């Protein structure tokens, strides 16, 4: 608690631990980035000429650390489970980065393309995080659950300001998937959890922050800031890392990001002939228990209309409690975002809620003179 600035809002995040061969991929990313950033001159050891310029410890020289060996079966020694283990995981590491930030990308175009890198003029690009999101959405059959600090992209389909530069495909891929399911008369659900506003209070004036802190304490209106960056599809696949769903994280040439995608091959819809109950399912259920404050039977099948209606009902009730000046406990923390979309696709605020409570920031926002690079 800061007496000068008021209380710090609580944060919600997602984390994971990676073991086995994929952990060495993460280490490779670290080594490549270290070697790009670290220069021999930084160590001031010019007389020592036989050291490598990065000064990294070679793991194969440490006897008690197991390392992969060359060849197609070289990673078997570092696996933590066997393929016949019913709780085995398959894990893949993804990145959003280009050759200006790493050392070790292939110099030849054909070698780079063989590693699924995108080649530009004197530049090699790894945009596998974006590709992983797109492929997961295209392959999903029943539902998508996303938690992210931002949800911004596909600006070329915005009805206005199409040149904002936020051109990642994730929002439009979700929209196309929903449309395809409607055309096929198949039920499909998308759940997206984001913070009420991206960072800080939606107004930058110092007085607004003072008023916000005072009124927030009075009415107990503290936003739990969603800092997570993850997606679960069909309760069988989880994608988690550092990348936001915005252009800054997915553009490759701006922020560098890393993520992992994982699933348990024993737990599939086709293999189980029903909803798989993998550890991914258990993880999503624990998140829903945290956000919704209850565990309903219908939460076990998030693809159903019953579940979607129950979640929306809790979220709507919580928004009504949050927006009123009367003190009342909410059911969990998840709220309906205060917007509505009509049949023509027009987005408006909920009646009487043009601004967020206490802070006066507009729910639909407003245009500014800030560069797009700062806001997308």
C-alpha atoms as a printed R data frame, in Angstrom:
    type eleno elety resid chain resno       x       y       z
1   ATOM     1    CA   UNK     A     1   0.000   0.000   0.000
2   ATOM     2    CA   UNK     A     2   1.446   3.334  -1.056
3   ATOM     3    CA   UNK     A     3   0.084   6.291   0.871
4   ATOM     4    CA   UNK     A     4   1.228   8.597  -1.912
5   ATOM     5    CA   UNK     A     5  -0.354   6.772  -4.831
6   ATOM     6    CA   UNK     A     6  -3.002   4.553  -3.255
7   ATOM     7    CA   UNK     A     7  -3.258   0.747  -3.328
8   ATOM     8    CA   UNK     A     8  -1.668  -1.336  -6.070
9   ATOM     9    CA   UNK     A     9  -4.233  -3.372  -7.956
10  ATOM    10    CA   UNK     A    10  -3.933  -7.174  -7.754
11  ATOM    11    CA   UNK     A    11  -2.615  -9.024 -10.805
12  ATOM    12    CA   UNK     A    12  -3.626 -12.299 -12.416
13  ATOM    13    CA   UNK     A    13  -1.087 -14.210 -14.500
14  ATOM    14    CA   UNK     A    14  -0.350 -17.630 -16.025
15  ATOM    15    CA   UNK     A    15   2.897 -19.528 -15.581
16  ATOM    16    CA   UNK     A    16   4.327 -22.932 -16.441
17  ATOM    17    CA   UNK     A    17   7.400 -25.086 -15.943
18  ATOM    18    CA   UNK     A    18   8.986 -26.776 -18.959
19  ATOM    19    CA   UNK     A    19  11.015 -29.981 -18.599
20  ATOM    20    CA   UNK     A    20  12.677 -32.348 -21.018
21  ATOM    21    CA   UNK     A    21  13.837 -31.600 -24.584
22  ATOM    22    CA   UNK     A    22  11.742 -28.418 -24.849
23  ATOM    23    CA   UNK     A    23  13.701 -26.943 -21.943
24  ATOM    24    CA   UNK     A    24  16.814 -27.163 -24.114
25  ATOM    25    CA   UNK     A    25  15.024 -25.226 -26.832
26  ATOM    26    CA   UNK     A    26  14.427 -22.470 -24.275
27  ATOM    27    CA   UNK     A    27  18.101 -22.618 -23.325
28  ATOM    28    CA   UNK     A    28  19.039 -22.370 -27.017
29  ATOM    29    CA   UNK     A    29  16.947 -19.208 -27.266
30  ATOM    30    CA   UNK     A    30  18.817 -17.778 -24.282
31  ATOM    31    CA   UNK     A    31  22.201 -18.671 -25.772
32  ATOM    32    CA   UNK     A    32  21.332 -17.149 -29.140
33  ATOM    33    CA   UNK     A    33  20.150 -13.932 -27.529
34  ATOM    34    CA   UNK     A    34  23.090 -13.770 -25.136
35  ATOM    35    CA   UNK     A    35  25.604 -14.195 -27.945
36  ATOM    36    CA   UNK     A    36  23.940 -11.407 -29.900
37  ATOM    37    CA   UNK     A    37  23.910  -9.017 -26.955
38  ATOM    38    CA   UNK     A    38  27.226  -9.907 -25.274
39  ATOM    39    CA   UNK     A    39  30.435  -8.754 -26.921
40  ATOM    40    CA   UNK     A    40  33.953  -9.807 -26.021
41  ATOM    41    CA   UNK     A    41  34.915  -6.214 -25.346
42  ATOM    42    CA   UNK     A    42  32.360  -6.092 -22.534
43  ATOM    43    CA   UNK     A    43  34.372  -8.594 -20.480
44  ATOM    44    CA   UNK     A    44  37.630  -6.607 -20.547
45  ATOM    45    CA   UNK     A    45  39.667  -9.832 -20.800
46  ATOM    46    CA   UNK     A    46  41.553  -9.136 -24.003
47  ATOM    47    CA   UNK     A    47  44.610 -11.137 -22.956
48  ATOM    48    CA   UNK     A    48  42.570 -14.352 -22.719
49  ATOM    49    CA   UNK     A    49  42.207 -15.361 -26.345
50  ATOM    50    CA   UNK     A    50  41.055 -18.980 -26.051
51  ATOM    51    CA   UNK     A    51  37.701 -18.229 -24.400
52  ATOM    52    CA   UNK     A    52  34.603 -17.915 -26.504
53  ATOM    53    CA   UNK     A    53  33.340 -14.373 -26.802
54  ATOM    54    CA   UNK     A    54  30.055 -15.145 -25.025
55  ATOM    55    CA   UNK     A    55  31.692 -16.604 -21.896
56  ATOM    56    CA   UNK     A    56  28.831 -19.106 -21.506
57  ATOM    57    CA   UNK     A    57  29.427 -22.317 -19.591
58  ATOM    58    CA   UNK     A    58  29.369 -25.400 -21.827
59  ATOM    59    CA   UNK     A    59  26.886 -27.809 -20.280
60  ATOM    60    CA   UNK     A    60  28.525 -30.864 -21.846
61  ATOM    61    CA   UNK     A    61  31.521 -30.184 -19.608
62  ATOM    62    CA   UNK     A    62  29.393 -30.581 -16.458
63  ATOM    63    CA   UNK     A    63  29.065 -34.322 -15.806
64  ATOM    64    CA   UNK     A    64  25.934 -34.202 -13.685
65  ATOM    65    CA   UNK     A    65  23.874 -32.281 -16.283
66  ATOM    66    CA   UNK     A    66  22.364 -34.520 -18.956
67  ATOM    67    CA   UNK     A    67  22.404 -33.013 -22.443
68  ATOM    68    CA   UNK     A    68  20.922 -34.191 -25.751
69  ATOM    69    CA   UNK     A    69  23.204 -35.936 -28.194
70  ATOM    70    CA   UNK     A    70  23.280 -35.507 -31.990
71  ATOM    71    CA   UNK     A    71  20.943 -37.609 -34.128
72  ATOM    72    CA   UNK     A    72  17.204 -38.252 -34.454
73  ATOM    73    CA   UNK     A    73  16.995 -40.003 -31.062
74  ATOM    74    CA   UNK     A    74  19.408 -37.687 -29.288
75  ATOM    75    CA   UNK     A    75  16.769 -36.160 -27.037
76  ATOM    76    CA   UNK     A    76  15.711 -39.484 -25.496
77  ATOM    77    CA   UNK     A    77  18.243 -39.065 -22.702
78  ATOM    78    CA   UNK     A    78  16.639 -35.833 -21.487
79  ATOM    79    CA   UNK     A    79  13.003 -36.911 -21.664
80  ATOM    80    CA   UNK     A    80  11.190 -36.963 -18.340
81  ATOM    81    CA   UNK     A    81   8.514 -39.454 -19.478
82  ATOM    82    CA   UNK     A    82   8.184 -42.176 -22.096
83  ATOM    83    CA   UNK     A    83   5.790 -42.194 -25.032
84  ATOM    84    CA   UNK     A    84   3.749 -45.015 -23.486
85  ATOM    85    CA   UNK     A    85   3.188 -43.030 -20.276
86  ATOM    86    CA   UNK     A    86  -0.522 -42.039 -20.295
87  ATOM    87    CA   UNK     A    87   0.382 -38.673 -18.717
88  ATOM    88    CA   UNK     A    88   3.096 -37.901 -21.286
89  ATOM    89    CA   UNK     A    89   3.246 -34.396 -22.779
90  ATOM    90    CA   UNK     A    90   4.272 -33.142 -26.205
91  ATOM    91    CA   UNK     A    91   5.731 -29.620 -25.963
92  ATOM    92    CA   UNK     A    92   6.894 -27.163 -28.608
93  ATOM    93    CA   UNK     A    93   8.605 -23.806 -28.071
94  ATOM    94    CA   UNK     A    94   7.605 -20.776 -30.167
95  ATOM    95    CA   UNK     A    95   9.127 -17.342 -30.611
96  ATOM    96    CA   UNK     A    96   8.473 -13.879 -31.943
97  ATOM    97    CA   UNK     A    97  11.922 -12.569 -32.869
98  ATOM    98    CA   UNK     A    98  14.157 -11.670 -35.808
99  ATOM    99    CA   UNK     A    99  17.847 -11.989 -36.626
100 ATOM   100    CA   UNK     A   100  18.628  -8.550 -35.217
101 ATOM   101    CA   UNK     A   101  18.022  -9.968 -31.729
102 ATOM   102    CA   UNK     A   102  19.620 -13.422 -31.982
103 ATOM   103    CA   UNK     A   103  22.843 -14.922 -33.211
104 ATOM   104    CA   UNK     A   104  22.641 -18.302 -34.888
105 ATOM   105    CA   UNK     A   105  19.937 -18.023 -37.544
106 ATOM   106    CA   UNK     A   106  20.965 -19.574 -40.894
107 ATOM   107    CA   UNK     A   107  22.504 -17.134 -43.351
108 ATOM   108    CA   UNK     A   108  21.267 -18.902 -46.494
109 ATOM   109    CA   UNK     A   109  17.632 -18.444 -47.469
110 ATOM   110    CA   UNK     A   110  17.042 -22.132 -48.204
111 ATOM   111    CA   UNK     A   111  18.459 -23.114 -44.796
112 ATOM   112    CA   UNK     A   112  16.301 -20.517 -43.053
113 ATOM   113    CA   UNK     A   113  13.142 -21.637 -44.864
114 ATOM   114    CA   UNK     A   114  13.912 -25.230 -43.858
115 ATOM   115    CA   UNK     A   115  13.610 -24.016 -40.253
116 ATOM   116    CA   UNK     A   116  10.278 -22.288 -41.038
117 ATOM   117    CA   UNK     A   117  11.826 -18.839 -40.802
118 ATOM   118    CA   UNK     A   118  10.471 -15.973 -42.888
119 ATOM   119    CA   UNK     A   119  13.126 -14.266 -44.985
120 ATOM   120    CA   UNK     A   120  13.254 -10.569 -45.757
121 ATOM   121    CA   UNK     A   121  15.989  -8.285 -47.009
122 ATOM   122    CA   UNK     A   122  19.006  -9.094 -44.805
123 ATOM   123    CA   UNK     A   123  16.591 -10.352 -42.149
124 ATOM   124    CA   UNK     A   124  15.403 -13.731 -40.885
125 ATOM   125    CA   UNK     A   125  12.147 -13.795 -38.907
126 ATOM   126    CA   UNK     A   126  10.725 -16.339 -36.459
127 ATOM   127    CA   UNK     A   127   7.003 -15.604 -36.050
128 ATOM   128    CA   UNK     A   128   6.040 -19.043 -34.769
129 ATOM   129    CA   UNK     A   129   3.956 -17.676 -31.862
130 ATOM   130    CA   UNK     A   130   1.580 -16.019 -34.309
131 ATOM   131    CA   UNK     A   131   1.553 -19.153 -36.476
132 ATOM   132    CA   UNK     A   132   0.807 -21.334 -33.439
133 ATOM   133    CA   UNK     A   133  -2.198 -19.199 -32.464
134 ATOM   134    CA   UNK     A   134  -3.565 -19.238 -36.016
135 ATOM   135    CA   UNK     A   135  -3.120 -22.997 -36.486
136 ATOM   136    CA   UNK     A   136  -4.688 -23.766 -33.108
137 ATOM   137    CA   UNK     A   137  -7.733 -21.620 -33.905
138 ATOM   138    CA   UNK     A   138  -8.119 -23.135 -37.355
139 ATOM   139    CA   UNK     A   139  -8.044 -26.665 -35.946
140 ATOM   140    CA   UNK     A   140 -10.341 -26.087 -32.951
141 ATOM   141    CA   UNK     A   141 -13.693 -27.860 -33.065
142 ATOM   142    CA   UNK     A   142 -15.573 -27.060 -29.864
143 ATOM   143    CA   UNK     A   143 -14.401 -23.991 -27.920
144 ATOM   144    CA   UNK     A   144 -11.596 -21.488 -27.366
145 ATOM   145    CA   UNK     A   145 -10.645 -19.951 -24.037
146 ATOM   146    CA   UNK     A   146  -8.268 -16.964 -24.044
147 ATOM   147    CA   UNK     A   147  -6.730 -14.914 -21.259
148 ATOM   148    CA   UNK     A   148  -4.669 -11.950 -22.417
149 ATOM   149    CA   UNK     A   149  -3.622  -8.481 -21.376
150 ATOM   150    CA   UNK     A   150  -4.709  -7.218 -24.808
151 ATOM   151    CA   UNK     A   151  -7.011  -8.317 -27.607
152 ATOM   152    CA   UNK     A   152  -6.074  -6.186 -30.574
153 ATOM   153    CA   UNK     A   153  -5.544  -7.113 -34.208
154 ATOM   154    CA   UNK     A   154  -6.906  -7.621 -37.737
155 ATOM   155    CA   UNK     A   155  -7.202  -3.854 -38.128
156 ATOM   156    CA   UNK     A   156  -7.615  -4.158 -41.909
157 ATOM   157    CA   UNK     A   157 -11.204  -5.314 -41.187
158 ATOM   158    CA   UNK     A   158 -12.043  -2.491 -38.787
159 ATOM   159    CA   UNK     A   159 -14.927  -0.363 -40.111
160 ATOM   160    CA   UNK     A   160 -12.805   2.738 -39.496
161 ATOM   161    CA   UNK     A   161  -9.083   3.405 -39.159
162 ATOM   162    CA   UNK     A   162  -8.019   0.364 -41.152
163 ATOM   163    CA   UNK     A   163  -4.395   1.538 -41.285
164 ATOM   164    CA   UNK     A   164  -3.698   1.284 -37.558
165 ATOM   165    CA   UNK     A   165  -1.033  -1.328 -38.257
166 ATOM   166    CA   UNK     A   166  -2.409  -3.973 -35.887
167 ATOM   167    CA   UNK     A   167  -2.505  -6.635 -38.573
168 ATOM   168    CA   UNK     A   168  -2.108  -9.917 -36.696
169 ATOM   169    CA   UNK     A   169  -4.682 -12.526 -37.740
170 ATOM   170    CA   UNK     A   170  -5.944 -13.768 -34.369
171 ATOM   171    CA   UNK     A   171  -9.225 -11.766 -34.064
172 ATOM   172    CA   UNK     A   172 -10.242 -12.387 -37.684
173 ATOM   173    CA   UNK     A   173  -9.384 -16.091 -37.399
174 ATOM   174    CA   UNK     A   174 -11.726 -16.358 -34.407
175 ATOM   175    CA   UNK     A   175 -14.442 -14.495 -36.314
176 ATOM   176    CA   UNK     A   176 -14.049 -16.760 -39.351
177 ATOM   177    CA   UNK     A   177 -14.169 -19.851 -37.158
178 ATOM   178    CA   UNK     A   178 -17.413 -18.648 -35.554
179 ATOM   179    CA   UNK     A   179 -18.894 -17.921 -38.986
180 ATOM   180    CA   UNK     A   180 -17.927 -21.366 -40.267
181 ATOM   181    CA   UNK     A   181 -19.577 -23.013 -37.276
182 ATOM   182    CA   UNK     A   182 -22.746 -20.983 -37.793
183 ATOM   183    CA   UNK     A   183 -22.827 -22.015 -41.461
184 ATOM   184    CA   UNK     A   184 -22.371 -25.672 -40.442
185 ATOM   185    CA   UNK     A   185 -25.115 -25.392 -37.759
186 ATOM   186    CA   UNK     A   186 -22.570 -26.467 -35.143
187 ATOM   187    CA   UNK     A   187 -22.443 -24.984 -31.683
188 ATOM   188    CA   UNK     A   188 -19.162 -23.264 -30.824
189 ATOM   189    CA   UNK     A   189 -18.048 -21.008 -27.963
190 ATOM   190    CA   UNK     A   190 -15.302 -18.446 -27.497
191 ATOM   191    CA   UNK     A   191 -14.463 -17.116 -24.031
192 ATOM   192    CA   UNK     A   192 -12.057 -14.159 -23.760
193 ATOM   193    CA   UNK     A   193 -10.823 -12.753 -20.436
194 ATOM   194    CA   UNK     A   194  -9.099  -9.362 -20.569
195 ATOM   195    CA   UNK     A   195  -8.587  -6.545 -18.043
196 ATOM   196    CA   UNK     A   196 -11.221  -3.831 -17.936
197 ATOM   197    CA   UNK     A   197  -8.640  -1.469 -19.389
198 ATOM   198    CA   UNK     A   198  -5.065  -2.216 -20.514
199 ATOM   199    CA   UNK     A   199  -2.821  -0.323 -18.070
200 ATOM   200    CA   UNK     A   200  -3.347   2.063 -15.192
201 ATOM   201    CA   UNK     A   201  -6.467   4.202 -15.080
202 ATOM   202    CA   UNK     A   202  -8.140   5.185 -18.369
203 ATOM   203    CA   UNK     A   203  -7.409   8.846 -17.725
204 ATOM   204    CA   UNK     A   204  -3.890  10.173 -17.240
205 ATOM   205    CA   UNK     A   205  -4.722  13.203 -15.123
206 ATOM   206    CA   UNK     A   206  -3.218  13.047 -11.641
207 ATOM   207    CA   UNK     A   207  -6.490  14.135 -10.044
208 ATOM   208    CA   UNK     A   208  -8.285  11.246 -11.730
209 ATOM   209    CA   UNK     A   209  -5.908   8.810 -10.057
210 ATOM   210    CA   UNK     A   210  -6.413  10.431  -6.655
211 ATOM   211    CA   UNK     A   211 -10.177  10.288  -7.058
212 ATOM   212    CA   UNK     A   212  -9.946   6.719  -8.299
213 ATOM   213    CA   UNK     A   213  -7.981   5.506  -5.284
214 ATOM   214    CA   UNK     A   214 -10.340   7.186  -2.858
215 ATOM   215    CA   UNK     A   215 -13.535   5.965  -4.504
216 ATOM   216    CA   UNK     A   216 -12.115   2.504  -5.163
217 ATOM   217    CA   UNK     A   217 -11.507   2.061  -1.451
218 ATOM   218    CA   UNK     A   218 -14.964   3.372  -0.625
219 ATOM   219    CA   UNK     A   219 -16.828   1.101  -3.069
220 ATOM   220    CA   UNK     A   220 -14.192  -1.695  -3.117
221 ATOM   221    CA   UNK     A   221 -13.827  -1.358  -6.893
222 ATOM   222    CA   UNK     A   222 -10.386  -2.755  -7.505
223 ATOM   223    CA   UNK     A   223  -9.746  -4.224 -10.935
224 ATOM   224    CA   UNK     A   224  -7.811  -7.501 -10.936
225 ATOM   225    CA   UNK     A   225  -5.360  -6.777 -13.713
226 ATOM   226    CA   UNK     A   226  -5.219  -9.621 -16.222
227 ATOM   227    CA   UNK     A   227  -1.567  -9.880 -17.228
228 ATOM   228    CA   UNK     A   228  -1.918 -13.433 -18.619
229 ATOM   229    CA   UNK     A   229  -1.017 -14.480 -22.166
230 ATOM   230    CA   UNK     A   230  -2.537 -17.876 -22.846
231 ATOM   231    CA   UNK     A   231  -5.099 -19.873 -24.804
232 ATOM   232    CA   UNK     A   232  -6.776 -23.254 -24.294
233 ATOM   233    CA   UNK     A   233  -8.574 -25.001 -27.156
234 ATOM   234    CA   UNK     A   234 -10.955 -27.923 -26.737
235 ATOM   235    CA   UNK     A   235  -9.459 -28.683 -23.288
236 ATOM   236    CA   UNK     A   236  -6.661 -30.572 -25.028
237 ATOM   237    CA   UNK     A   237  -4.103 -27.934 -26.072
238 ATOM   238    CA   UNK     A   238  -2.613 -25.040 -24.111
239 ATOM   239    CA   UNK     A   239  -0.553 -22.161 -25.501
240 ATOM   240    CA   UNK     A   240   1.185 -19.947 -22.964
241 ATOM   241    CA   UNK     A   241   4.025 -17.451 -22.921
242 ATOM   242    CA   UNK     A   242   4.982 -13.788 -22.932
243 ATOM   243    CA   UNK     A   243   3.189 -12.609 -26.087
244 ATOM   244    CA   UNK     A   244   0.176 -10.341 -25.930
245 ATOM   245    CA   UNK     A   245  -2.469 -10.384 -28.625
246 ATOM   246    CA   UNK     A   246  -1.397  -7.081 -30.140
247 ATOM   247    CA   UNK     A   247   0.966  -5.864 -32.821
248 ATOM   248    CA   UNK     A   248   3.756  -5.033 -30.417
249 ATOM   249    CA   UNK     A   249   4.152  -8.682 -29.413
250 ATOM   250    CA   UNK     A   250   3.354 -10.330 -32.742
251 ATOM   251    CA   UNK     A   251   4.997  -7.928 -35.186
252 ATOM   252    CA   UNK     A   252   8.394  -9.645 -34.559
253 ATOM   253    CA   UNK     A   253  10.383  -6.467 -35.272
254 ATOM   254    CA   UNK     A   254   9.342  -4.827 -32.008
255 ATOM   255    CA   UNK     A   255   9.166  -6.813 -28.745
256 ATOM   256    CA   UNK     A   256  10.764 -10.251 -28.601
257 ATOM   257    CA   UNK     A   257   8.576 -12.996 -27.122
258 ATOM   258    CA   UNK     A   258   8.663 -16.695 -26.261
259 ATOM   259    CA   UNK     A   259   5.861 -19.189 -25.682
260 ATOM   260    CA   UNK     A   260   5.159 -22.892 -25.439
261 ATOM   261    CA   UNK     A   261   2.352 -25.052 -26.801
262 ATOM   262    CA   UNK     A   262   1.583 -28.389 -25.174
263 ATOM   263    CA   UNK     A   263  -0.872 -31.272 -25.183
264 ATOM   264    CA   UNK     A   264  -1.167 -34.799 -23.838
265 ATOM   265    CA   UNK     A   265  -1.502 -37.189 -26.821
266 ATOM   266    CA   UNK     A   266  -3.456 -39.745 -24.767
267 ATOM   267    CA   UNK     A   267  -6.256 -37.236 -24.184
268 ATOM   268    CA   UNK     A   268  -8.019 -36.412 -27.435
269 ATOM   269    CA   UNK     A   269 -11.663 -36.105 -28.448
270 ATOM   270    CA   UNK     A   270 -11.283 -38.872 -31.011
271 ATOM   271    CA   UNK     A   271  -9.326 -41.147 -28.704
272 ATOM   272    CA   UNK     A   272 -11.653 -40.745 -25.729
273 ATOM   273    CA   UNK     A   273 -14.833 -40.529 -27.873
274 ATOM   274    CA   UNK     A   274 -15.920 -37.766 -25.504
275 ATOM   275    CA   UNK     A   275 -14.629 -34.626 -23.782
276 ATOM   276    CA   UNK     A   276 -10.988 -35.292 -22.792
277 ATOM   277    CA   UNK     A   277 -10.130 -34.899 -19.113
278 ATOM   278    CA   UNK     A   278  -6.442 -34.081 -19.455
279 ATOM   279    CA   UNK     A   279  -4.392 -31.850 -17.195
280 ATOM   280    CA   UNK     A   280  -5.237 -29.032 -19.618
281 ATOM   281    CA   UNK     A   281  -8.888 -29.540 -18.682
282 ATOM   282    CA   UNK     A   282  -7.978 -29.468 -14.983
283 ATOM   283    CA   UNK     A   283  -6.001 -26.274 -15.452
284 ATOM   284    CA   UNK     A   284  -8.874 -24.532 -17.220
285 ATOM   285    CA   UNK     A   285 -11.312 -25.644 -14.537
286 ATOM   286    CA   UNK     A   286  -9.065 -24.221 -11.822
287 ATOM   287    CA   UNK     A   287  -8.930 -20.896 -13.669
288 ATOM   288    CA   UNK     A   288 -12.704 -20.823 -14.007
289 ATOM   289    CA   UNK     A   289 -13.136 -21.597 -10.309
290 ATOM   290    CA   UNK     A   290 -10.901 -18.622  -9.547
291 ATOM   291    CA   UNK     A   291 -12.641 -16.227 -11.934
292 ATOM   292    CA   UNK     A   292 -16.252 -17.319 -11.454
293 ATOM   293    CA   UNK     A   293 -16.171 -18.151  -7.753
294 ATOM   294    CA   UNK     A   294 -18.096 -21.401  -8.235
295 ATOM   295    CA   UNK     A   295 -17.738 -24.734 -10.019
296 ATOM   296    CA   UNK     A   296 -20.894 -25.699 -11.867
297 ATOM   297    CA   UNK     A   297 -21.379 -29.088 -13.550
298 ATOM   298    CA   UNK     A   298 -21.868 -27.341 -16.898
299 ATOM   299    CA   UNK     A   299 -18.330 -25.912 -16.686
300 ATOM   300    CA   UNK     A   300 -17.075 -29.384 -17.533
301 ATOM   301    CA   UNK     A   301 -18.441 -28.862 -21.033
302 ATOM   302    CA   UNK     A   302 -17.672 -25.254 -21.998
303 ATOM   303    CA   UNK     A   303 -18.745 -25.883 -25.586
304 ATOM   304    CA   UNK     A   304 -22.410 -26.229 -24.548
305 ATOM   305    CA   UNK     A   305 -25.071 -23.538 -24.703
306 ATOM   306    CA   UNK     A   306 -25.890 -24.184 -21.043
307 ATOM   307    CA   UNK     A   307 -22.332 -23.383 -19.970
308 ATOM   308    CA   UNK     A   308 -22.104 -20.271 -22.122
309 ATOM   309    CA   UNK     A   309 -25.357 -18.931 -20.678
310 ATOM   310    CA   UNK     A   310 -24.252 -19.655 -17.114
311 ATOM   311    CA   UNK     A   311 -20.932 -17.851 -17.553
312 ATOM   312    CA   UNK     A   312 -22.657 -14.878 -19.191
313 ATOM   313    CA   UNK     A   313 -25.227 -14.763 -16.402
314 ATOM   314    CA   UNK     A   314 -22.561 -14.631 -13.683
315 ATOM   315    CA   UNK     A   315 -20.569 -12.034 -15.618
316 ATOM   316    CA   UNK     A   316 -23.618  -9.838 -16.184
317 ATOM   317    CA   UNK     A   317 -24.649 -10.014 -12.519
318 ATOM   318    CA   UNK     A   318 -21.121  -9.114 -11.427
319 ATOM   319    CA   UNK     A   319 -21.042  -6.068 -13.695
320 ATOM   320    CA   UNK     A   320 -24.339  -4.858 -12.258
321 ATOM   321    CA   UNK     A   321 -22.926  -5.245  -8.723
322 ATOM   322    CA   UNK     A   322 -19.682  -3.523  -9.697
323 ATOM   323    CA   UNK     A   323 -21.403  -0.579 -11.356
324 ATOM   324    CA   UNK     A   324 -23.740   0.225  -8.461
325 ATOM   325    CA   UNK     A   325 -22.800   2.307  -5.430
326 ATOM   326    CA   UNK     A   326 -24.434  -0.221  -3.137
327 ATOM   327    CA   UNK     A   327 -21.899  -2.557  -1.544
328 ATOM   328    CA   UNK     A   328 -22.549  -6.198  -2.375
329 ATOM   329    CA   UNK     A   329 -20.212  -9.162  -2.792
330 ATOM   330    CA   UNK     A   330 -19.693 -10.412  -6.340
331 ATOM   331    CA   UNK     A   331 -19.645 -14.067  -7.351
332 ATOM   332    CA   UNK     A   332 -15.976 -14.446  -8.226
333 ATOM   333    CA   UNK     A   333 -14.264 -11.710 -10.261
334 ATOM   334    CA   UNK     A   334 -15.374 -12.134 -13.888
335 ATOM   335    CA   UNK     A   335 -17.581  -9.361 -15.273
336 ATOM   336    CA   UNK     A   336 -19.369  -8.651 -18.505
337 ATOM   337    CA   UNK     A   337 -17.468  -6.081 -20.545
338 ATOM   338    CA   UNK     A   338 -19.762  -3.018 -20.666
339 ATOM   339    CA   UNK     A   339 -20.433  -3.074 -24.409
340 ATOM   340    CA   UNK     A   340 -23.103  -4.521 -26.653
341 ATOM   341    CA   UNK     A   341 -23.169  -5.390 -30.348
342 ATOM   342    CA   UNK     A   342 -26.330  -5.044 -32.419
343 ATOM   343    CA   UNK     A   343 -27.371  -7.193 -35.384
344 ATOM   344    CA   UNK     A   344 -25.607  -4.861 -37.797
345 ATOM   345    CA   UNK     A   345 -22.325  -5.237 -35.898
346 ATOM   346    CA   UNK     A   346 -22.378  -1.762 -34.351
347 ATOM   347    CA   UNK     A   347 -20.636  -1.624 -30.978
348 ATOM   348    CA   UNK     A   348 -22.127   0.600 -28.263
349 ATOM   349    CA   UNK     A   349 -21.821   0.857 -24.503
350 ATOM   350    CA   UNK     A   350 -24.378  -0.575 -22.146
351 ATOM   351    CA   UNK     A   351 -27.129   1.975 -21.449
352 ATOM   352    CA   UNK     A   352 -26.006   4.423 -18.773
353 ATOM   353    CA   UNK     A   353 -22.408   3.198 -18.777
354 ATOM   354    CA   UNK     A   354 -20.559   5.386 -21.268
355 ATOM   355    CA   UNK     A   355 -17.685   5.657 -18.766
356 ATOM   356    CA   UNK     A   356 -16.051   3.271 -16.322
357 ATOM   357    CA   UNK     A   357 -17.145   3.733 -12.696
358 ATOM   358    CA   UNK     A   358 -14.968   6.136 -10.633
359 ATOM   359    CA   UNK     A   359 -12.384   6.930 -13.294
360 ATOM   360    CA   UNK     A   360 -14.406   8.746 -16.009
361 ATOM   361    CA   UNK     A   361 -12.559   7.046 -18.863
362 ATOM   362    CA   UNK     A   362 -14.747   6.304 -21.872
363 ATOM   363    CA   UNK     A   363 -15.553   2.624 -22.352
364 ATOM   364    CA   UNK     A   364 -15.262   2.904 -26.138
365 ATOM   365    CA   UNK     A   365 -12.183   5.102 -25.877
366 ATOM   366    CA   UNK     A   366 -11.414   8.052 -28.119
367 ATOM   367    CA   UNK     A   367  -8.874   8.960 -30.775
368 ATOM   368    CA   UNK     A   368  -5.629  10.665 -29.771
369 ATOM   369    CA   UNK     A   369  -2.510  12.048 -31.415
370 ATOM   370    CA   UNK     A   370  -0.370   9.220 -30.069
371 ATOM   371    CA   UNK     A   371   1.567   7.204 -32.681
372 ATOM   372    CA   UNK     A   372  -0.025   3.869 -33.567
373 ATOM   373    CA   UNK     A   373   3.187   2.114 -32.512
374 ATOM   374    CA   UNK     A   374   2.467   3.109 -28.906
375 ATOM   375    CA   UNK     A   375  -1.135   1.912 -28.827
376 ATOM   376    CA   UNK     A   376  -1.230  -1.225 -30.990
